[in-house]
């Protein structure tokens, strides 16, 4: 049995990524930035989906692909509750870290979504009371 992500577990379309960036909860960690968005119910049951945005700032193709493989493994080991879209943006430090450190960072960021609704981000006016 393969443990690869199924097509229904992947965020692939640019429009989906942009929707998650615009409306999801953004969490900054030591090794990655994570966007989490609660999805509406789907007829076949709501399954969590995962996407990775490894930009060229991270390095060449080999480096980016390694970051994506590690990110997918984190998602496989710690899948969130059904109905969430998760996008990970690895930082340069991501590849220098050992896997247990990445795992801790991922779990902390994923559990932080429970503190808020994981709905649209709102700017707060700090000057007004």
Secondary structure by P-SEA (a helix, b strand, c coil): cccccccccccccaaaaaaaaacbbbbbcccbbbbbbbbccccccbbbbbbbbcccccccaaaaaaaaaaaaaaaaacccccbbbbbbbbccccccccaaaaaaaaaaaaaacccccccbbbbbccccc
